[in-house]
Amino acid sequence: MFGKRGPDNDVRAPKPASFAPEATARAPDSRPVVSSPPIAPTRASPPPPTAIETRRSETYYQVKATIFGALIEAIDLAQLAKLDGESAREEIRDIVNEIIAIKNIVMSIAEQEELLDDICNDVLGYGPLEPLLSRDDISDIMVNGAGTVYIEVAGRIQRTGIRFRDNQQLLNICQRIVSQVGRRVDESSPICDARLADGSRVNAIVPPLAIDGPALTIRKFKKDKLTLDQLVKFGAITPEGAQILQIIGRVRCNVLISGGTGSGKTTLLNCLTNYIDDEERIITCEDAAELQLQQPHVVRLETRPPNIEGEGQVTMRDLVRNCLRMRPERIIVGEVRGPEAFDLLQAMNTGHDGSMGTLHANNPREALSRCESMITMGGFALPSRTIREMICASIDVVIQAARLRDGSRRITHITEVMGMEGDTIITQDIFVYDLLGEDSNGHIVGRHRATGIGRPRFWERARYFGEEQRLAAALDAAEVVANS
């Protein structure tokens, strides 16, 4: 076992301070762990999921702070950083066991194992978040200050018994997460978007903007990426609707995916990109890289916030404009939220067919209106009609995703952009979801149906790619199901 074993810091040397469970001589605010070299988080030996709902006593946290302080004195963090995750856990385990034995802290074996896992997570990973990150059934983790943690499971938000030692520990974990992607969050830069190693999206906002302590929100990615077939299984779309979506992705339609927060826009975008040919060159632009494309020829770009001097910012618009010089065949924008909408429409309309993006809107018509609003707010002095003509010439299909009040997610519209009639953009629905009510368990009851459109506007595009027969069969089957 390694460690700092000099006479001044040997864990066996007598200490004047008491290490009884109720002692709080060493405050956990010293935080030597944060200043240590970054250590890759480990997922080995996570606590069982049932531990998530257990509320621990103040005595537990006092004992943990005491042992944690002694551990930091006894261990060499620079050497620990050189080990792999499992070896580092074993070293920490050995030293913690020594501390518990020498200081006569009375604990059961189960309590000791739980404490060991907690301390290992604090040193090597993301502290109390580790058991939540190890669960694949959780889609969102919401930390509202040190004492309140919520999770979303199966579309339902529920509170957990997990808490942080204090707001400083939570801030340290926020800083550890964002520093791994070269970003920072503190009083001078209190808002940050980042990502975890697996692509999970992270947002942190800290005091003075967050009044009750740091707020951390993590949108977790499933280890097994969803496919359209799985969306069919979950009832988000029918097999016929999924077939139409496959054809839309295959025949290089320009697609805008619209929906509210947590409606599954990014998941659906990932599903559609599965049907892009491997020979195509794809460039993605995102605020925090989270798209998981499987094609071999993909270039991933990510925005950059300004540095401490307020310089060096790279915006989404900068990335989209730069894409045009990189010989793309498809440009995919993770989320359109500003003047980059103009550059994306320009790209769609100048030979980059099959480009895709997502934005926040409640229905397809609102999605088109938001595009117009974002271009206007970007300072472009263009007449409204000109902007709408550009939208009509660029966007072929709007796909609407929704998160219903029972927590389920549905694809509610597949809508074509037809053109202009006067100053109004004309759209037509190919596929819609009708709400019929709810059952005795409070689950939404509805059905997907085709609207009877025999030849969508992208029919000729489907013929060019040899997909018109498959498209006709999917539309006919969807209409038969709707009429049955």
Buried (B, 14 or more C-beta within 10 A) or exposed (E): EEBBEEEEBEBEEEEEEEBBBEBEEBEBEBBEBBEBEEBEBBBBBBBEEEBBEEEBEEEBBBBBBBBBBBBBBBBBBEEBBEBEBEEBBEBBBEBBEBBBEBBEBEBEEEBBBBBBBBBBBBBBBBBBBBBBBBBEEBBBBBBBBBBBBBBBEEBEEEEBEBBBBBBBBBBBBBBBBBBBBEBBBBEEBBEBBBBBEEBBBBBBBBBEEBEEBBBBBBBBBBEEBBBBEBBBEEEBBBBBBBBBBBBBBBBBBBBBBBBBEBBBBBBBBBBBBBBBBEEBEBBBBBBBBBBBBEBEBBEBBBBBBEEEEEEEEBBBBBBBBBBBEEEBBBBBBBBBBBBBBBBBBBBBBEEBBBBBBBBBBBBBBBBBBBBBEBBBEBEEEBEEEEBBBBBBBBBBBBBBBBBBEBBBBBBBBBBBBEBBEEEEBEBEBBBBBEEEEBEEEEEBEBEBBBBEBEEBBBBEBBEEBEBBEBBBEBBEBBBEBBEE
